[in-house]
Amino acid sequence: MTMVRIPPPALPVRDRRAARALSPMLTRLAEERATGVLVREHGVLHLAEGRVVHAESPLAPDLGVLLTAHGTLAAAAWQRAAARAPDPAHAAELLLRSGVLPTGALELCHLDALYDAGYFALAPSGTPGRFRYGPGPRLGPLPSVPVVALEHETLRRRLLLHRLWPDPAADSAPLIRADPAPGPAPAAPVTPRQRAVLDRVDGVRTAAGLARDLGRQAFHTLVDVRRLTAAGWIAPVPADPAPPPAPPPRPTATDPDIALLKRLRDALEAL
């Protein structure tokens, strides 16, 4: 694989907006003990009586991926449960009742998936969220979390990533390998967990794609990605430069201009 040498980008100024409330709408829904689905730009939160019972995001592996990637649950067992349930949360309840997994292991994996997808669902967004009231979500046998707990954990994770490497460009862009910039101190060593990430960096996969390939929580993958970026081992694919501006159109002579030029020519010839 071709290695490129890319110096680390300059560190941006810390964004103080991270300490603000994440979602006033979500806070209000918790206060009124609402039941329904909150749809945001980067994910979905399922609420039951004001508590978060399930979260989904296209940027985070779902519960099925986390359960089956490392042999905690056979893929066939998950597929059977998923085929009988409308969503991953209900599939997990079927597994819980069937006893194919230890209760503690399933509950822990469910919470891991909830906090992981919830982190992305509560990411800053340029579009307003939409809440659909309905009887769908409910407080089931799997643990739910208060809204304040999800927001607190999301803020903690956001600040942790900022301390590791404050430039978020590597979170969503395709990643490429890079040689650490030379300096007086040697580059930070790569841990086995980080090596698994580094070995899969190919200029196409994003952090979310790496998390799915590895069967890991997306946030934990972001931690490895930011550490590798800070050490100079990887970098986001540079954005394509903007095309040069088109040259201004050449002025064209109008009929009055042509008539004026003819009068001037005739006047000059008469001299």
C-alpha positions as a Python dict, from the first residue, in 0.01 Angstrom:
ca = {
    (1, 'M'): (0, 0, 0),
    (2, 'T'): (135, 343, -92),
    (3, 'M'): (237, 549, 207),
    (4, 'V'): (210, 926, 199),
    (5, 'R'): (365, 1176, 433),
    (6, 'I'): (107, 1425, 553),
    (7, 'P'): (191, 1667, 834),
    (8, 'P'): (-69, 1694, 1108),
    (9, 'P'): (-312, 1983, 1056),
    (10, 'A'): (-295, 2285, 1279),
    (11, 'L'): (-499, 2243, 1594),
    (12, 'P'): (-821, 2445, 1580),
    (13, 'V'): (-948, 2658, 1864),
    (14, 'R'): (-1163, 2464, 2110),
    (15, 'D'): (-1533, 2484, 2036),
    (16, 'R'): (-1700, 2612, 2354),
    (17, 'R'): (-2045, 2530, 2218),
    (18, 'A'): (-1998, 2167, 2331),
    (19, 'A'): (-2118, 2260, 2681),
    (20, 'R'): (-2459, 2376, 2562),
    (21, 'A'): (-2773, 2166, 2594),
    (22, 'L'): (-2775, 1905, 2323),
    (23, 'S'): (-3144, 1897, 2238),
    (24, 'P'): (-3403, 2123, 2403),
    (25, 'M'): (-3671, 1921, 2225),
    (26, 'L'): (-3545, 1599, 2381),
    (27, 'T'): (-3538, 1761, 2725),
    (28, 'R'): (-3899, 1873, 2684),
    (29, 'L'): (-4006, 1527, 2569),
    (30, 'A'): (-3844, 1373, 2876),
    (31, 'E'): (-4022, 1619, 3104),
    (32, 'E'): (-4361, 1534, 2956),
    (33, 'R'): (-4282, 1158, 2964),
    (34, 'A'): (-4349, 1129, 2592),
    (35, 'T'): (-4360, 804, 2397),
    (36, 'G'): (-4263, 795, 2032),
    (37, 'V'): (-3970, 834, 1795),
    (38, 'L'): (-3738, 1135, 1768),
    (39, 'V'): (-3589, 1155, 1419),
    (40, 'R'): (-3272, 1361, 1381),
    (41, 'E'): (-3028, 1409, 1095),
    (42, 'H'): (-2779, 1143, 1209),
    (43, 'G'): (-2997, 899, 1397),
    (44, 'V'): (-3320, 804, 1570),
    (45, 'L'): (-3409, 784, 1939),
    (46, 'H'): (-3701, 570, 2059),
    (47, 'L'): (-3865, 706, 2375),
    (48, 'A'): (-4103, 535, 2616),
    (49, 'E'): (-4247, 742, 2900),
    (50, 'G'): (-3968, 993, 2852),
    (51, 'R'): (-3684, 739, 2868),
    (52, 'V'): (-3462, 624, 2581),
    (53, 'V'): (-3525, 257, 2511),
    (54, 'H'): (-3345, 220, 2177),
    (55, 'A'): (-3126, 424, 1939),
    (56, 'E'): (-3026, 379, 1577),
    (57, 'S'): (-2778, 556, 1352),
    (58, 'P'): (-2634, 480, 1008),
    (59, 'L'): (-2296, 574, 1156),
    (60, 'A'): (-2300, 307, 1428),
    (61, 'P'): (-2317, -74, 1404),
    (62, 'D'): (-2648, -208, 1531),
    (63, 'L'): (-2700, -457, 1811),
    (64, 'G'): (-2687, -753, 1575),
    (65, 'V'): (-2339, -659, 1452),
    (66, 'L'): (-2207, -614, 1804),
    (67, 'L'): (-2353, -946, 1920),
    (68, 'T'): (-2237, -1162, 1630),
    (69, 'A'): (-1901, -1012, 1529),
    (70, 'H'): (-1694, -1185, 1797),
    (71, 'G'): (-1893, -1499, 1863),
    (72, 'T'): (-2107, -1374, 2150),
    (73, 'L'): (-2408, -1497, 1953),
    (74, 'A'): (-2431, -1716, 1645),
    (75, 'A'): (-2529, -1516, 1337),
    (76, 'A'): (-2807, -1766, 1259),
    (77, 'A'): (-2963, -1714, 1603),
    (78, 'W'): (-2969, -1338, 1552),
    (79, 'Q'): (-3114, -1372, 1203),
    (80, 'R'): (-3397, -1590, 1335),
    (81, 'A'): (-3480, -1340, 1608),
    (82, 'A'): (-3457, -1043, 1369),
    (83, 'A'): (-3692, -1213, 1121),
    (84, 'R'): (-3959, -1242, 1393),
    (85, 'A'): (-3925, -887, 1529),
    (86, 'P'): (-3994, -540, 1384),
    (87, 'D'): (-3664, -392, 1503),
    (88, 'P'): (-3337, -486, 1679),
    (89, 'A'): (-3472, -395, 2024),
    (90, 'H'): (-3761, -641, 1994),
    (91, 'A'): (-3525, -903, 1850),
    (92, 'A'): (-3309, -865, 2159),
    (93, 'E'): (-3615, -918, 2380),
    (94, 'L'): (-3687, -1244, 2196),
    (95, 'L'): (-3332, -1357, 2263),
    (96, 'L'): (-3368, -1257, 2627),
    (97, 'R'): (-3684, -1464, 2670),
    (98, 'S'): (-3539, -1762, 2485),
    (99, 'G'): (-3235, -1776, 2713),
    (100, 'V'): (-2981, -1821, 2433),
    (101, 'L'): (-2762, -1551, 2589),
    (102, 'P'): (-2677, -1468, 2950),
    (103, 'T'): (-2904, -1185, 3062),
    (104, 'G'): (-2615, -965, 3174),
    (105, 'A'): (-2426, -1000, 2846),
    (106, 'L'): (-2730, -909, 2638),
    (107, 'E'): (-2821, -612, 2858),
    (108, 'L'): (-2466, -480, 2845),
    (109, 'C'): (-2449, -513, 2466),
    (110, 'H'): (-2789, -343, 2434),
    (111, 'L'): (-2667, -45, 2638),
    (112, 'D'): (-2344, -31, 2438),
    (113, 'A'): (-2544, -10, 2114),
    (114, 'L'): (-2785, 247, 2261),
    (115, 'Y'): (-2514, 486, 2383),
    (116, 'D'): (-2314, 436, 2063),
    (117, 'A'): (-2600, 523, 1827),
    (118, 'G'): (-2726, 790, 2067),
    (119, 'Y'): (-2393, 973, 2044),
    (120, 'F'): (-2439, 1018, 1670),
    (121, 'A'): (-2812, 1087, 1693),
    (122, 'L'): (-2735, 1383, 1921),
    (123, 'A'): (-2457, 1518, 1699),
    (124, 'P'): (-2482, 1884, 1591),
    (125, 'S'): (-2725, 1916, 1305),
    (126, 'G'): (-2832, 2178, 1058),
    (127, 'T'): (-3186, 2040, 1034),
    (128, 'P'): (-3453, 2038, 1307),
    (129, 'G'): (-3558, 1712, 1467),
    (130, 'R'): (-3906, 1564, 1426),
    (131, 'F'): (-4094, 1371, 1692),
    (132, 'R'): (-4366, 1121, 1610),
    (133, 'Y'): (-4592, 1043, 1903),
    (134, 'G'): (-4711, 685, 1903),
    (135, 'P'): (-4754, 364, 2100),
    (136, 'G'): (-4461, 184, 1932),
    (137, 'P'): (-4179, 211, 2189),
    (138, 'R'): (-4238, 74, 2538),
    (139, 'L'): (-4048, 3, 2856),
    (140, 'G'): (-3953, -361, 2806),
    (141, 'P'): (-3728, -605, 2992),
    (142, 'L'): (-3410, -452, 2848),
    (143, 'P'): (-3268, -153, 3034),
    (144, 'S'): (-3363, 200, 2928),
    (145, 'V'): (-3176, 519, 3014),
    (146, 'P'): (-3291, 866, 3122),
    (147, 'V'): (-3246, 1140, 2865),
    (148, 'V'): (-3016, 1329, 3101),
    (149, 'A'): (-2787, 1024, 3125),
    (150, 'L'): (-2763, 992, 2747),
    (151, 'E'): (-2689, 1364, 2706),
    (152, 'H'): (-2427, 1355, 2984),
    (153, 'E'): (-2251, 1056, 2827),
    (154, 'T'): (-2266, 1214, 2481),
    (155, 'L'): (-2104, 1532, 2611),
    (156, 'R'): (-1838, 1331, 2793),
    (157, 'R'): (-1754, 1144, 2474),
    (158, 'R'): (-1750, 1461, 2266),
    (159, 'L'): (-1505, 1628, 2504),
    (160, 'L'): (-1287, 1316, 2518),
    (161, 'L'): (-1249, 1315, 2140),
    (162, 'H'): (-1172, 1686, 2147),
    (163, 'R'): (-890, 1630, 2397),
    (164, 'L'): (-743, 1347, 2189),
    (165, 'W'): (-746, 1546, 1863),
    (166, 'P'): (-973, 1847, 1820),
    (167, 'D'): (-1006, 1834, 1440),
    (168, 'P'): (-1316, 1620, 1357),
    (169, 'A'): (-1234, 1582, 986),
    (170, 'A'): (-1120, 1220, 1031),
    (171, 'D'): (-1452, 1119, 1188),
    (172, 'S'): (-1643, 1111, 861),
    (173, 'A'): (-1397, 1131, 570),
    (174, 'P'): (-1231, 832, 399),
    (175, 'L'): (-896, 765, 565),
    (176, 'I'): (-548, 711, 420),
    (177, 'R'): (-222, 584, 566),
    (178, 'A'): (44, 841, 642),
    (179, 'D'): (401, 849, 770),
    (180, 'P'): (434, 1037, 1099),
    (181, 'A'): (607, 1369, 1049),
    (182, 'P'): (973, 1359, 1160),
    (183, 'G'): (1047, 1521, 1491),
    (184, 'P'): (1268, 1501, 1797),
    (185, 'A'): (1033, 1250, 1966),
    (186, 'P'): (947, 914, 1808),
    (187, 'A'): (593, 852, 1691),
    (188, 'A'): (358, 705, 1948),
    (189, 'P'): (353, 324, 1935),
    (190, 'V'): (51, 156, 1780),
    (191, 'T'): (-150, -69, 2014),
    (192, 'P'): (-303, -398, 1890),
    (193, 'R'): (-648, -237, 1881),
    (194, 'Q'): (-514, 54, 1678),
    (195, 'R'): (-322, -185, 1451),
    (196, 'A'): (-650, -355, 1358),
    (197, 'V'): (-785, -15, 1253),
    (198, 'L'): (-466, 90, 1076),
    (199, 'D'): (-447, -233, 875),
    (200, 'R'): (-793, -165, 728),
    (201, 'V'): (-732, 196, 626),
    (202, 'D'): (-743, 196, 246),
    (203, 'G'): (-846, 542, 128),
    (204, 'V'): (-1208, 430, 95),
    (205, 'R'): (-1333, 325, 437),
    (206, 'T'): (-1452, 584, 686),
    (207, 'A'): (-1447, 540, 1063),
    (208, 'A'): (-1804, 409, 1046),
    (209, 'G'): (-1704, 151, 785),
    (210, 'L'): (-1407, 43, 995),
    (211, 'A'): (-1632, -3, 1298),
    (212, 'R'): (-1864, -233, 1104),
    (213, 'D'): (-1575, -434, 962),
    (214, 'L'): (-1430, -477, 1309),
    (215, 'G'): (-1764, -536, 1484),
    (216, 'R'): (-1683, -263, 1736),
    (217, 'Q'): (-1871, 33, 1870),
    (218, 'A'): (-1831, 329, 1637),
    (219, 'F'): (-1732, 564, 1919),
    (220, 'H'): (-1449, 334, 2031),
    (221, 'T'): (-1330, 326, 1670),
    (222, 'L'): (-1337, 708, 1664),
    (223, 'V'): (-1112, 710, 1971),
    (224, 'D'): (-857, 494, 1787),
    (225, 'V'): (-892, 703, 1471),
    (226, 'R'): (-830, 1029, 1655),
    (227, 'R'): (-530, 887, 1839),
    (228, 'L'): (-381, 756, 1515),
    (229, 'T'): (-448, 1091, 1349),
    (230, 'A'): (-284, 1278, 1637),
    (231, 'A'): (21, 1052, 1607),
    (232, 'G'): (40, 1110, 1231),
    (233, 'W'): (-31, 750, 1126),
    (234, 'I'): (-349, 826, 931),
    (235, 'A'): (-520, 1130, 782),
    (236, 'P'): (-849, 1211, 612),
    (237, 'V'): (-847, 1209, 236),
    (238, 'P'): (-789, 1570, 129),
    (239, 'A'): (-1093, 1738, -17),
    (240, 'D'): (-1084, 1800, -390),
    (241, 'P'): (-970, 2155, -463),
    (242, 'A'): (-1242, 2385, -583),
    (243, 'P'): (-1243, 2425, -962),
    (244, 'P'): (-1105, 2758, -1084),
    (245, 'P'): (-1371, 3020, -1144),
    (246, 'A'): (-1498, 3046, -1498),
    (247, 'P'): (-1359, 3345, -1691),
    (248, 'P'): (-1603, 3634, -1722),
    (249, 'P'): (-1795, 3640, -2050),
    (250, 'R'): (-1646, 3857, -2322),
    (251, 'P'): (-1847, 4175, -2376),
    (252, 'T'): (-2052, 4183, -2692),
    (253, 'A'): (-2134, 4495, -2885),
    (254, 'T'): (-2498, 4594, -2888),
    (255, 'D'): (-2680, 4757, -3182),
    (256, 'P'): (-2652, 5113, -3032),
    (257, 'D'): (-2278, 5057, -2981),
    (258, 'I'): (-2235, 4951, -3344),
    (259, 'A'): (-2428, 5253, -3469),
    (260, 'L'): (-2213, 5487, -3257),
    (261, 'L'): (-1893, 5332, -3391),
    (262, 'K'): (-2013, 5379, -3749),
    (263, 'R'): (-2089, 5748, -3688),
    (264, 'L'): (-1744, 5797, -3536),
    (265, 'R'): (-1580, 5623, -3832),
    (266, 'D'): (-1774, 5836, -4078),
    (267, 'A'): (-1678, 6153, -3890),
    (268, 'L'): (-1311, 6056, -3897),
    (269, 'E'): (-1320, 5983, -4268),
    (270, 'A'): (-1478, 6326, -4338),
    (271, 'L'): (-1187, 6508, -4172),
}
